[in-house]
Amino acid sequence: MNRVTAAVNNLQEEVSALVASNESIKNLLLSRVGTTVSIETISGPVSGKLLGVGKDFAQILEPTGDNVLIPIINITSVNL
């Protein structure tokens, strides 16, 4: 039982760290709406005008005219 409790506590700490990281990225992006940004994701880079930031996504208008929604959890870094 102690091992299960320890494992649950460890998972809760990891989830809390991820949520805090996602909130930091979201707040940074909110301050840059309307500007050009480059966002690195787990699938590769996305660049363009940051149109908006939702509860769990960022919306980018690429130079090609494509509108891209990026889940915040998939963002690895932001270049402003």
Phi, psi and omega in degrees: 000322180297322179294321179295316179298317179296318180295318178296316178298318179297316178297321178297321178294319179295318178296318179299320179294319178294318180297317179297319179296315179298320179295322178296315179297316180300314180296320177299313181295321179302326180283351184244010179302134180094354180251169177272130180226162171237123183244125174272132178237174177294345179258355181128179184281149173226128181232149176154194181279127178282109183276328182185168178225123178260192181303320183219024180210161172240144180246123183241136171258109181285158178303336179285349183097354178288139177258119186243131173256126183243119175299131182303325182295339180270356182279127179259332176196162180230130174249122183263000000 
